[in-house]
Amino acid sequence: MDMYTEMILDLYKNPRNKGALKNPTHESKKINPLCGDELCLQLIIDDQKIKEVKFQGQGCAISQAAASLLTDKIKNISVDEAKHLNKETVLELLHIPISPARLKCALLSLDALQGALNK
């Protein structure tokens, strides 16, 4: 468990895929009003495939680590595959128990992904 906790903290300090895309084809901004986490997810989709993904925002270690892990997972997958990702997918990526109070933090990036794909 400690190894996964350290991974979460490392991703919080050194997130992957954080930044902005020049010309995103899809974008979604989400806020968790319970704790103030904010996330903007940008995608470049070409030929029904996610070619590029970046996120910006601020929040707790769980929301930022989840965004980092999820953006890694969706690179180069089809839009259809991405639409089938769910809560369990994100929780498996995190590898740590998430309390009900922190679940919305963990799922913020998935919410943003779903919002971007449905536009």
N, C-alpha and C positions, 0 to 999 in steps of 0.2 A: 504494500500500500504506500509506503514512504517513497518508493521509486516513482509512482504515478503522481503523488503530491508534488514531488520535485519537478516532474515534467510540466505540470500545470503552472507552477511558479516560473519555470524557465520560459514557457511560452508567453506568459504574461509580460516578462521582462524583455523577451526577444521574439515577438510574434512573427510568424511567417505570413506572407501575402498581405501585409499591412501597407497601405498606400492608396493612391488613386490611379485609375486608368484614364488615359487621354480621351478616348472616344468609346465609352461603354455603350453597349446596345441595350442593356437592361440594368436597372438600378432600383434599390428599395432601401428606405430608411425606417428603422424601427427604434422605439424607445421603450424601456421597461420603467413604467412610472413608479413601481414599488421601490426601486433602488437607484434610479437615475442612469442606468446603463444606456448608452446610445450606440447605434451601429448603422453604418451605411455600407451596403454590399453592392459592388459593381461587377458586372459580367460582360464579356464579349462572347456572344454566341454566333457561330457561323456554321451553316449546314447542320442545324439541330445538335450541335456539340458545343460544350462550354470550353472555349479556347483559352480564355484568361479570366482570372478572378482576383479581386482585391477588396479589402475592407478597410474602413476608417471608423474611428469611434473611440469611446472611452468607457471604462467600466471596471468591474471587479475582475479578479484573476480568472474566475470560472467563465465569464462571458467572453473574455478576450482569448483564452485558451481554446474554448469551443469554436470560436470563429476561425482561429488559426488552423485547427484540426479539420474542421468542415471544409474550409477553402482548399486545403490540400487534397481532401477526398474527392471534391467535385471537378478538379482540373481534368480536362480531356475526357469527361464522361458525357453521355448523351443527355439531352434535356429530359427525355423520358425517364432515364435512370435517376436523375436528380429529383424529379417530381415524386419518386417513390421513396426517397429518404424520409425517415421519421424520427420520432422521439428516441426510440431504442437505438437507432443508428448513432445519434449524438452521444447518448449515454455510454454506449460501447466505446466510442472514440475516447471519451474522458477517462474511463477506467477507475473512477472513484465514486463512492456513494454520494448522491446529490439529495439533500433534504428537500421536502416540499417547498420550503421558503426560497430555496435557491434554484428551483427547477426552471423558472422563467428566465433567469440569468443564463443558464446552460442552453436554453432553446432559442435565445434571441437571434442567433445567426441562422438557425433553421427557419425561423419566422421571416427573416429578411430574404432568405433564398426563395422561399415560397412566394413572397410578395413580388420579387423580381421576375420570377418565372411566369407569374399570372398576369403580368402587364402586357 
